[in-house]
Each structure stands twice: as structure tokens, then as C-alpha cells.
Amino acid sequence: MSMKKNTGIITLLLAALVMAGLIYTAAAGVGEKKAGAASDIKLGLDLAGGVSITYQAVTENPTAEQMADTIYKLQRRVEGYSTEALVYQEGSDRINIEIPGVTDANAILEELGRPGSLEFQDIYGNVLISGTDIKSAEAKSYTDNLGNNSYEVALSLNDEGAQKFAQATEENLGSAIPIVYDGEVISAPTVQAVITNGNPSITNMESYEAAQRLASTIRIGSLQLELRELRSKVVGAQLGEEAISTSLKAGAIGFVLVVIFMIAVYLLPGFASGIALTIYVALMIVLLNAFEITLTLPGIAGIILSIGMAVDANVIIFARIREELATGKTVRSAMKIGFQKALSAIVDGNITTLIAAAVLALKGSGSVKGFAQTLALGIVLSMFTALVVTRLVLNALYAVGLRSEKFYGVQKDRKTFDFLGKKNLCFILSALVILAGLAAMGIRSGQGSGALNYSLEFKGGTATTIPFGEPMTIAEIDEKVKPVVREAIGSSEIQAQQVQGSNDVVIKTAELDLETRQALNSALAAQFGVDEAGITAESISSTVSGEMRSDAFVAVILATICMLLYIWFRFKDIRFAASAVAALVHDVLVVLAFYALARVSVGNTFIACMLTIVGYSINATIVIFDRVRENLVSARKKDELKDLVNRSITQTLTRSIYTSLTTFIMVAVLFVLGVASIREFALPLMVGIVCGAYSSVCITGALWYLLKTRIQKKES
């Protein structure tokens, strides 16, 4: 037996062992704590519930600006527990905090602290700066050349605070500045220098934990309003266990269908990709657990997108191998060259999306940050499994004797299709769809029903707490309670949460007037024997605050600019970047038009859906532009640019169709098997996948061609 064959057998055995080990870890976990198990992944409020805490402002009649500022700062504060934590207003002076994946309200309250008043004073008790002058406080540690550790709290002040603090440090140089929280001195650092840059530090902390505690207290004391705890409770999942089980089932079925498809189309390479994809999914589950990433519905979107990109990388590689075999190369040479030629498209596509994910993670908040985290992790893993695992397995299969071309397939001759000849028709079709969506938004807005069908997360509503005589499961609430509520209020937009440790159920609906509330209370009393006097209702604000929406918008704009700059840098032509971004905007507008025309509910998943489309669209475009770039290098002068673009699109057409199809399969199974809220998320995502494939094939190349030829004409 040859050395290469032995190496191939050992590689396959190792791959099998690694795959089996990862699958076992994902399914059962390791050790007493079952580390790495899928069951141990932190789930968001929509999937698993968590702690709900209600604070009330101590100040009477707080202004809307004070409430909004406090909510935004609290949102940033609680993201330390989970990126999916929610903070929203209840009534005129209350703030609700919902933190997923935890069940001990007392522990959270102790760690979070009680939001109160914070002041930096001089030794005579005069206030130098207040907590509202502080933008952030962060614990830091340093190690000097001798290996000694030092700990401090780094502060960042706003412009007004920086000016006041500069004067305070100048007047109190060498004296202590007590930090007073709710009348109690929590620290009294000595001024060692005049600080004018607005970034002071509290040094010589005894430990990193002490620095963390002080930083936490300063952050929570920098709120505009002083708050007191009103109540705390543990709430159940918004979607219920059925949503989790159906999503897992849909994901498993979709994944199996994708692997079968890859094997059927690509034969032996498809089998290798099946092993790589299995390792990818198992690794994803283990690392979600290891990095303690909270998984919610938007997070599932990030995973679906990254699975699609993992498949995409394999499709690009296998298509290249078949092209090389068609030129007469040996299987060995075709595999080597195929991986080399596919590398640039895979790296550029994944890095472009990774840039977007990084910007969204840094600048976004809430569900945007959760989506970005899972997407970034998935992209890194997908590149590793495609470029390393698939290659190792494929080379091992070749080494053990599977060397015939019939196991790999040969690319058949393809007739170049005149895509650019249809560009005007495609442009008109896209314009009509986008204009129809914008017109629908305008008409609906004029009628007073809202440009889009905004859900509770965007417009707020009423939270009704119902004290049932016996416990209710989410399934029972869906089957028995929601129909009664739906009939009483005349709306199907209903969210429900159990309150653990009691028989209470919180029903969230659109804003209800007094008459409708009374009708609902009477209906509940008549149907379930509920005591009407025990039913309470409060107005609640949107969980997606204006600041969160603006954060998401700014994050998307920054991500788009960064992607544009990267594409410009890599392709050495601003027209590639401009065309890619234009097609990306096209896809977002088309899906927005679908939301407007179909009146699909616009909630938390809307942001995730749009972000998924941005990532998916740009990746598909990069693959086509990579082929255009390659063909430009090898083009003869007599080759017309139009023919070159058409040939490039035709050469990558199989990839465009297959990648879109496999991702579509994953989402379609989720749509068919999922609960109502998951279907509302999957449907526009399916539209976005189809639109992304269409724009990549029919729009991007045509846009680049028009920019290229028009600029050349002007120059000549």
C-alpha cells in the first residue's frame, strides 16, 4: 500500500473522528456541565424567556427626553448581559427591562445595581460634575515590564463634562474628589494632574473585579433619571417551545436536503462538502455555546446566511474543478488549480460580508448586534471548512483511489447568453416593482394606516396582565386565549408571555382604548372565569427605540461604505464598487416593496431580514465581478466588453442558481414547518434570496458595463 493511500485513509479516519466528536459534543456536551451542548446555548426572550424588571422614575412627571435618554443608556448597560436584552417604556414614568437566558431576578438586580444619582464632589460637598456628564466607564488592567498588574476605571466625559472636569481638577489638584452615589461615597480618588481631554482614569484599584464594580456603578448612575425598582418577574418565551422544536426540525431537514442536493449534483466533491458542512454546523453549535452568544430569531437568520455562504464556497470550488477538467487537465491538477482560482472569489466575498458584520456588531445594538455576532462566527467557520476541511477530505478521497473523472464530473460546453441584451427590460421591471412598493407606502401612509405594517416592537401598544385560575402553557394560550383576545380587540397582532411562579399571562396588543379594554376584560371573565378586578393594563412603548433604529441605520450606512471601499481596493475600479452597492440598494428596496405590498408585519425580524439580504446580495455580486476581473486580464483586444461580461455571467450562472437554491431550501423548510411568527420572517427572506440571485445575474454586470462604456466614451 502506497504512502499517499495510507495518508488518505488516515485523513478520512481523522475527519470521521472529528465529525463524530463534534456531533456528540453538540448533542450531549462534555463533562458534568455538558459543555458545548446545543441544549446549553443561551436563547433569547423570543425563544426561552428571561427576567423582566420594571423601574419607576423617582422624579415626578419626567419629560419624554429624559425617559428616552434613560432608556437608551439602560439598553447599552444591559447588553452586557445579553445583546438581545430589551428596554422599553411602560406608561409615562416606568421602564421595563427584559433580559433573556436568565432566571434569577435577584441576582440580576444585585449585579445591575439600583439606578440612582451620581455626583463627583469636592471635599466640601460642592457638586463638580454629575452622572449625566459621563458617557462611559470601563474597567481596564495593565501589566508593566516587571510583570506587576494594575487596575483602573477609564472614564469618558461629554463636552460639557470635560470642561467642568478640567476646571475641577485644576482647582482641586492634590486633593480628593469623592464620588457620591445616592448620598454614599463609593470612591475618593486624588487628583494627580489637570485633566483637559475628557478622559480621566481612576487608578490604583485593588483588583479588576473592584474596578468592574465601580465602573458598573458609575455607568448606572449616569442616567438622567433616578429609578426605583417597582417589580421583577421571570417571564416565559414569546414564541414557546413549539417554535424551537419546529425550527430545529426545519433546520435538520433543510440541511439534509442541501447535502443530498450537493452529492447529487457534484458527486464525490459533493460528498466531501457534506462532511465539511456537517463539521461546520457542529462547530457552530459548540462555539455558540463557548462564546455565550444569545441565540434569537435574528441570530438564526445569521446562521442560515452563513450556511448558504459555506455551500457557496464549495460550489465555487467544484465549478472551477469541472472547468479545469473540461480543458483536459488531470483530476489532480484540476483540484489544485480549482482551489487556487476559487480562492479570490471566496475570500473577497466572505471578507466583504465580514466587514459588514464587524461594523454592525460595533455600531449596532440589540437584535442587530446579535445578528452580526452569529454571522461573523459563521463566516469564519464557513471559510475554514470550505478551504481546509473540504480540501483535505477531497484530497484524501483521491489518494485512496477515487481518481476517475466520472466521480467529479466535467463541465459541459455552455452557450453564452446575452444577459446585457435584456438589461433594459430588467431595469424597467426592477423600477416598476420598487415604484409600486413606494406608491403603496405613500397611499397607506396617506390613509393613516402606516407606510408599513409596523408591529408592536416598532409602535408599542398595551400590555394586559391576566391572572388565570390555573397555569397556562404557550400552546394553550395560542389555542384558547388568543382567539378570545383577537375577537374582543379586532386584531390578530398578539404576543403572549407566561409569568413563571404564578398563573399570570401577559398579553401584548396594539394600543387599546378604554372601551376596548373593558370589552376584553369582560370576554376573558366570561370565557375563563377571570376576576376582572385583577386584570391590569399598561401602555408600553416600542421595544425598538428610535435610538436603536438610528443605530441600525448608521451601522448599515457605515457597513455599506466600508464594503464599497474594500471592493474598490480589491478590484482597483470604483465602478465595480458602485455597481455592487447599487445592486445591494436595489435588493433592499425590492424586499421593502414586498413588505409594503404584502403588508407583512414589520418587527424585530425586519431588521435581521434586511441585514441578511445585504450580506447575501454582496457576496453573490463579488463572485461575478471576480470572474469579470479574471476575464479582463486574459482578454484579447478584439474581445468586445459586452461579450466578456455576458461570458462571465454565464460562467458563474450555475453557481448563482445552485447557491440561491440551497439557501432557499433552508429558508423554505423553515417557512413550511415554522410557527406563524417564523413564517413572517422566512417569507420576505425567501423573496430576498430570489431577488439577490436576480440582481447578481441581471443587474450588477449590466450596471458595471454601462458605467465602464459611458466613462470610456467621455474619455475618448
Phi, psi and omega in degrees: 000132184288161178297319181297320180293318177300316179299319179297317180296316179298318179298316180294320178296318178296318178299319179295318179295316179299315180298315180296318180296317180292320179297317179296317180297317180294326183276317188242339182084173182237135177078185182295326181276359180054048182297137177089354183289145179299326181293345183261002179291136177292130180249149182283178180301325182291335183253333187222350182082187181172207182263136175242124180238134178246124176252153175235139180293134176290322178292133178284142177050058178297149180284162178298324179294318178297317179296315182296318180295319180293318179299316182296316181292324176294323178302314178296324182294313186282349176294347173294335177273320180196137177294342183264010178296147182243140174228126181209161185275142175234123183066211183262340187220019181241150179230127177261137174238126177240119183244116184283160171077006178232155183231354182258095183297321182297319179295319179297315180300321181292318182285320182292325182086165179264116180301119182219195183272140181231134180218143169260119185242164170272180186291348178264001178091005176285137182283124179266309172218157178251173182298331181290346177279353185259125179275319182204159176217129187220135176282139179221154177229148181224152176236124181276183184296337180269000179088009179277139181264142174227150186230145181206169174246118180267126181252153173229124183254154173285177186300315180296318179296322180297319179295314180295322183287327177298315178294319182296318181289329178291319182282339184241027181301126181088353179253165179277149171241098180296138173260117188248122179242116181053042176084358182245132178285118181258344177193152180219069182291150180267137179286118183257345180199160175284126185248114184249350185270359179076015181230066180285163177227143175259107189261178176061037174287146186289335180201166178293324179297320178296320178296320178297317181296317180294316179299319179298316180295320179294318180298314184288337179272359180269011179284150179292328183249143170275132185241152171235145180291130179260314179196160175217148181202162176257124183251153179276178181294145176286327183263338178086170182296330181299322180298320180292312183296318180291324178294317178296317179297315180297317179298318180295314180296314179300318180296315179299317179298321179295316179297316178300317179300314181297320179292319181295323184273318188250005173059237185297315175301326177296323176295318178297320179292328177299318177295315181297318181292324177296316177297321179300310182297316180296318177298320180299316180296314181297317183284330172302321178289314185296320181272003177053044178277129179282125184260125176230185180302314175300326177295322176299324177299317178298321179292316179301315179297317182291327174296317177300321180287329176294317176297318182303315180300318178294319180298317179299315181297311185293324177296320178295319179299317180295323178296319180292322177296326180293337179274000178100005178291155174288164180300317181300312180293321181297320178295316182296311181291323180300314178295321180296314183288332180280343188301314185296317180295319181293312182295312182297316180297315182287320180293321178301314179290325179295323176300314179300316180297319181296316179295317180296323179291324182280321187257339182277177177216163175060229184296332178297315180293319178298318177299314183297321181296311181293324179295314181298315178299317180296322181295314180300315180294321182294322177295318180297311184292325181287314186274338182250301185294310180302318181295315179299315182294317181295317177295325179292318178297322177293320183294327182280359173121358180273080190243357182287145179300332183295339178280346187245333180083148180240136181294125178281156178298134180243133177281129181293127180266142182277078179293320182293335177294340180258009188298320181296320177298318180294318179298317180295316180300314180297317180298319180296317180296315181295316179296323178298319178295315179296321178296317179298320179296318180295317180295313180298320180295320178295330179280352179086008181263003177093137180302321177235166181275076185292136180269184181301326182298334183260331186242355181075190182170220182235133175255118181250122179262123186245120179272093180285159181285338180217159183299146178238132173276164178300320179298318179293323178297315179297320186279322188251315188279313185302320177300322179294315179296317181301316181291323183289323185259349179071030180212146180261002180276094186224133172240145183227144176221138172278151172253108185293145182085004177209177177263010183286146174230131178262121178252122178254127181226178172297166182303127182251135174279174186300318182296317180292323177299316179295321178295320179295315180300317180295319180295319179293319179295319182291322186276323188240001180069027181284142177286113183301325182295335181273351180279126179241151181220139179223143172285138179235147178277177177292144175281339173264094185289166177301323179293320178295320178295317179293323175300315180296317180297312179298319180298317180294317179298314179297318179298318180297316179298317179296319177296318179300314180297320180295315180297319177300315180296315185286324185260356177056029182205115182297338181291327174298312182296315181297320180293319180296316180291323178298318178293324177297314177298321177303314182295319179297318181292324179294316179292323175299320177298322178296317176302319183289316184285320182272352181056039175290140183299132180258106181227208179303322184288344178300314180297315180297320180298313180297319179294322178298318181294321177301311180295319183291317184295314184294326180293318180295322181294319182302320182299316180292316180295328177298320179289322176299315179300316180296316182291331177295323181294320184265004185287144172275155184301329182283347177295123177284144183299322180299315179295322180297316180294316179300319180294320180297316179294319179296319181296330180258006184297318179301315178300315181300317182289312185293317180296316179297321181294316181293319177293321179298321179300314180302313183286324182296320178295321176298322179292317183290318186265343187286164175285174189305314183294327178287325177295323177297332178277320186287325185299305178294334177294322176297319177299317180297322179295314178297317180296320179298319177294317180297312183293322179298318183279318191256342187248311189297311180299320179295319178297314179299318180299315180296316178297318182295311185287322181292319178293322178297320180296318179296319181293322181285000000 
